[in-house]
C-alpha cells in the first residue's frame, strides 16, 4: 500500500509542475516577453503590499508616471519563474495632452520572493504607444 501512496504523491506533484509550465505557455509573447516593450529605467522602488493593480499604480507614481484617474488593468499571474512568483500587470489610459498619442500601455512585472509573501517587488517596466497616425495598434516606438 505504501508504494501506491508514494506513486500517488509523485503523480500529484508532477501534475502541479506540468500545470505551472503549461499556464506560462498559454500567455502571448506580449505578456511574457519584456523585450517587445520600450523599457523604462525603474531603479528599485520599495516593496508594495496590496493588490497587483494597487501596487502597479503606486510603483508608477513612484516613477513620476501618471495614469490618470481611471486607468484600465489586466493582470496575468505567470507563476514561478526563476524562483520568483511573477505577476504581469498591464495599465492603460487615454492621453488627452498629446495630439499624436491616443493611449499609453504600461507593463509592470511584479514578483514575490515566495508564495507566502504578501508584498510585490518591481522587476521591470515597459510601455507601448497607440498613435493617431501610422499603423494601427500598439507599438514600442514613439509616435510620429
VMD Tcl script that draws the C-alpha trace (Angstrom):
set ca {
  {0.00 0.00 0.00}
  {2.88 2.43 0.70}
  {4.15 2.12 -2.91}
  {0.72 3.18 -4.10}
  {0.73 6.20 -1.76}
  {4.20 7.26 -2.94}
  {3.14 6.87 -6.56}
  {0.02 8.98 -5.92}
  {2.06 11.76 -4.26}
  {4.58 11.79 -7.11}
  {1.77 11.90 -9.67}
  {0.12 14.89 -7.99}
  {3.49 16.68 -7.68}
  {4.19 16.04 -11.38}
  {0.78 17.39 -12.41}
  {1.40 20.58 -10.40}
  {4.75 21.14 -12.13}
  {3.30 20.48 -15.58}
  {0.29 22.74 -14.98}
  {2.59 25.61 -13.89}
  {4.66 25.34 -17.09}
  {1.50 24.97 -19.20}
  {-0.02 28.08 -17.57}
  {3.05 30.14 -18.54}
  {2.87 28.92 -22.15}
  {-0.77 29.95 -22.60}
  {0.08 33.66 -22.50}
  {1.08 35.60 -25.61}
  {4.61 36.92 -26.07}
  {3.32 40.45 -25.38}
  {2.68 39.28 -21.81}
  {5.75 37.11 -21.30}
  {8.47 38.87 -23.35}
  {9.61 42.25 -21.95}
  {11.84 42.90 -24.98}
  {8.70 43.69 -27.01}
  {8.25 46.83 -24.88}
  {10.02 50.19 -24.65}
  {11.90 49.61 -21.37}
  {11.75 52.25 -18.64}
  {14.60 52.56 -16.15}
  {12.95 51.92 -12.80}
  {15.69 51.70 -10.19}
  {14.40 49.84 -7.15}
  {11.08 51.14 -5.83}
  {10.08 49.90 -2.40}
  {8.15 46.69 -1.91}
  {4.38 47.10 -2.07}
  {1.65 45.28 -0.18}
  {-1.80 45.19 -1.76}
  {-3.42 44.01 -4.95}
  {-1.32 43.88 -8.14}
  {-3.40 46.76 -9.55}
  {-2.86 48.98 -6.47}
  {0.86 48.19 -6.43}
  {1.19 48.94 -10.15}
  {-0.30 52.42 -9.68}
  {1.85 53.08 -6.58}
  {5.01 52.00 -8.40}
  {4.19 54.10 -11.47}
  {3.56 57.08 -9.17}
  {6.98 56.50 -7.57}
  {8.45 56.73 -11.09}
  {6.54 60.01 -11.71}
  {4.30 58.34 -14.30}
  {0.67 59.41 -14.19}
  {-2.02 57.05 -15.46}
  {-4.97 59.35 -14.90}
  {-7.96 58.94 -12.63}
  {-9.42 55.74 -14.14}
  {-6.80 53.51 -15.74}
  {-7.71 50.07 -17.08}
  {-5.96 46.96 -15.77}
  {-5.22 43.43 -16.98}
  {-3.49 41.04 -14.59}
  {-1.63 37.89 -15.64}
  {-0.33 35.53 -12.99}
  {2.52 33.72 -14.73}
  {3.51 31.60 -11.75}
  {7.01 30.66 -10.68}
  {9.83 31.84 -12.93}
  {13.45 31.64 -11.79}
  {12.43 31.13 -8.18}
  {10.03 34.09 -8.04}
  {6.25 34.14 -8.20}
  {5.67 36.51 -11.18}
  {2.60 38.59 -11.98}
  {2.40 40.91 -15.00}
  {0.08 43.92 -14.81}
  {-0.95 45.99 -17.83}
  {-2.09 49.53 -17.03}
  {-3.60 51.56 -19.87}
  {-5.05 55.03 -20.13}
  {-6.14 57.53 -22.76}
  {-3.92 60.54 -23.39}
  {-5.53 63.98 -23.69}
  {-2.50 66.27 -23.67}
  {-0.72 64.91 -26.80}
  {-2.38 65.07 -30.22}
  {-0.10 62.36 -31.67}
  {-0.84 59.72 -28.98}
  {-4.22 58.09 -28.32}
  {-3.16 55.97 -25.38}
  {-0.32 54.54 -23.32}
  {0.01 50.98 -22.10}
  {2.41 50.04 -19.31}
  {3.64 46.53 -18.50}
  {4.83 46.00 -14.93}
  {6.46 42.74 -13.98}
  {5.91 42.20 -10.27}
  {7.32 39.38 -8.20}
  {7.05 37.84 -4.79}
  {10.05 36.05 -3.34}
  {7.81 33.17 -2.32}
  {4.15 32.21 -2.46}
  {3.62 33.16 1.20}
  {4.90 36.72 0.76}
  {2.31 39.49 0.83}
  {4.39 42.17 -0.91}
  {5.40 42.70 -4.52}
  {8.74 43.87 -5.88}
  {9.16 45.55 -9.26}
  {11.22 43.50 -11.72}
  {10.62 45.52 -14.90}
  {8.59 48.28 -16.54}
  {7.85 48.78 -20.21}
  {5.48 50.90 -22.27}
  {3.74 50.95 -25.61}
  {2.09 53.74 -27.53}
  {-1.09 53.86 -29.59}
  {-0.71 56.59 -32.18}
  {-3.10 58.87 -34.06}
  {-1.10 58.42 -37.30}
  {0.71 55.46 -38.78}
  {-0.01 51.76 -38.36}
  {-2.98 50.78 -36.19}
  {-2.20 49.05 -32.89}
  {0.29 49.27 -30.06}
  {3.98 49.95 -30.75}
  {7.09 50.39 -28.65}
  {8.42 53.39 -30.63}
  {7.36 57.00 -30.11}
  {4.50 58.28 -32.24}
  {5.28 60.46 -35.28}
}
mol new
graphics top color blue
foreach p $ca { graphics top sphere $p radius 0.5 }
foreach p [lrange $ca 0 end-1] q [lrange $ca 1 end] { graphics top cylinder $p $q radius 0.2 }
display resetview
